[in-house]
């Protein structure tokens, strides 16, 4: 029986490997999408919106920028902010403040309007509150499996940030982390929170952000003298769903992957007879941030 079981196990493993076969599928042409990358903030300085056209699934060519569009953002007070097309970067539209002028205020609603080649796309959003970051702490550590990789420090400092979600269910955020002014921008660095947790229904209203959220600022270790900057961006619940599904689709691979699904968008083409659709997201974020210089003398013995 032991011999028969061994033979059966070998055949089963061989059968699983034999299931892997390259199949060239004939994928139909994609629908036509105006893809909008518009994440505006209350931070000082220029605000940028990027417009490009969608590509077919297997098209590895250069993404085609959308030129000659009229781009406006309107707020609930009747202010109109004109985004002018960049002369040096195709598909980039900028609003430049005059003096200390600011485009974003917490609690205010905004509408994006894009007119291009007879198409008229609109999206609306609101700027929500964001909590302050109380502190960033770090301790000496050796890199774990998640923090290891080519070019990453094997020893250094592991960090956490400390902040609390305000009272009131439904606050949503995105976490951004910079090491020496470089954003951690890999798919596994996309961290979004619902109240103080990673997901809805976790009953985290009004609490300190949970440990896995706080430690997400250490995808790799930091070294003496490194700058560490942490930002919390307020986002709408719709944008939370957008990022949550986008991350699921990015990681949707392997033998047990599920069928791909369209990622939601708040862009609507008011031209009902057009073949063009809107994709991407128009969001407006309040941002809180804190930056520290990593120094061994300021390290703590324990993170909590």
Secondary structure, DSSP 8 states (H G I E B T S, - for coil): -HHHHHHHHHHHHHHHHHT------------EEEEEEEEEESSSS-EEEEEEE---TT--S---B--S-EEEEEETTS-EEEEEE-SSSTTEEEE--STT-----TT-EEEEEEEETTEEEEEEEE--------EEEEEEEE--TTT--TTS-SEEEEEEEE-B--SSTT-EEEEEEEETTEE--SGGG-EEEETTBSSTTS--TTSB--HHHHGGG-SS-B-TT-EEEEEEEEE-HHHHHHHHHHHHHHT--STT-----------EES-TT-SEEEEEEEEEE-EEEEEEE--GGG--S---
